[in-house]
Amino acid sequence: MEGPTARLTLLAVYPLFDVACAVVDVRSTRANGGPVRDPYANIALSSLTGIGLAVAATSGIPAVLRVWGARAVTAGIVQLVVGATRRRLGGRWVMIAGDAISTVAGASFFAQAGKDGASVGAPAGYAFLGGAFFLASAFRLGRAGREA
């Protein structure tokens, strides 16, 4: 699987992965006696994004870019707030940096949708980079938890 199909698949899987991570976050936070309201916003947003991408894919690449851009901006802002409120846990700087990048990148995807030759290449790269940020943060948080 190559080209646009592979990229669209990656974009469709990313929100599902995000939902799974948020569910794990809820369970972990609840087990440690913390508040769990913040991850629910991410679960809702990512679920809506998955549905939106499925609908947008039938309308073409510009529609996919608009949905993905709106998701990146919104998720970036939501996760910046979550990261800032949880920075005392340690290991959040990676996610805070990633969320700031997400917000800026989302605006650029939305803008790209209105241009000729719009492509899902950049959002697919963004999704890959986002996964790398998730992994880096998970390793850092895991190490911080063992050191505590």
N, C-alpha and C positions, 0 to 999 in steps of 0.2 A: 504494500500500500504506500503510494507516494503522492506528492503534490498536495493539491487542495483537500483531497479526501482525508489524508493523514492529518493535516492541520486541523480540519474541522473536527475530526475524531478527538484529537488532543484537547481542543477547546471544549468539546462536550464532556469529556472525562474530568477535566479540571474542577468544575463546580461540584461534581459528585465526590471527588476526592476531598474537596473543601468541606462538604457536609460531613463526611466520615471523620475528618480531623476535628471538626467542631463537636461532634458527638463524643469523641474520646475526651476532648477538653471538658465538656460538661460532666462526664463521669468522674474524671480526675479531680476537677474542682469541687464537685459535690462530696467526693470521698475525703477531701482535705478540709471540708467545712467552709468552703468559700462560696461567694455569690455566683450563681450560674446564669444570670439574665443576659450578660453580654454575648456569650456564644450563640444564644438563640437568635439574635439578629443576623448573625452570619449564616446560620442554618437556613433561615427564611430567605435571605438574599441569594444564597447559592442555589437553593431549590428553585426559586423564581427564575434565576439565570438559566438553569438547565432547561426549563420549560420555554423560556424566551428564545434560547438558542435553537431549540427544535422548531419553533414557529418561524424564526428569522431565516433559518437555513433554506426554507422553501421560497423565500423572497429574494435571495441573493446575498452576495458578499457585503455590500454596503449595510444591509439590515443586520447582518451578523456583527459587523464592526460597531454599529451603534449600540447593540445590546451588550457586547463585550466591553465597550468603552464605558457605558453607564455602570456596568457591574464593577469594573476596575476602580472607577472614581469612588463609587459608593462604598465598596468593600475596603478600599484604602483608608477612607475617612473613618469608617466604623472600627477597623482594626487599629488605626492610630490611637483612637480613644481607648480601646481595650489594652493595647500595649502600654500606653502611658499610665493607665490605672494599675497595671500589674508590673510595672518596672521594678518594684521592690523584690520581685521573685528572682530577678537576675536573668540573664540570657535573652532579654527582650530587645536589646539594641539591634539585633539582626532583623527581627520582624518590624521594628519601627522604621528602619531604613527601607526595607522592602515595601512597606505600606506607603511611605512617602513616594517612592518610585511608582507604585501602583496608581496613585492618584494622578500623577503627571502623565504617565503612560496612557491611562484611560482617556484623558482629555485628548491626547494625540490620536488615539484610535477613532474616537468620535469624529474628530476633524478629518481624518483620512477617509472616512466613509463618503464624504462629499467630493472626493477627487476622482479623476479618471484613473482607471487601472487599479482600483482598490484591491488589496490582497490580504489574506489571513496569515501571511508569513510572520509579520511583526507580533500579532497577538499570540501566535503559537510559540514564538521565542520567549515572549513574556510569561506564558504559562510554564514553560520549562524553567525559566529563571525563578519564578515564584515557587516551584517545587524545590529548587535548590535552597531558597531562603527558608522554606519550611523545614527541610532536613537539617540545615545548619542550626536553626533555632531549637529543634528537637534534641539534637546532640548536646547543645549548650545547656538547655534546661535540664536534661537528664544528668549531666555532670554537676550542675548546681544543686540538684536534688540530692545526689549522693554525698556532696560535700557538706550539706546542711545538717 
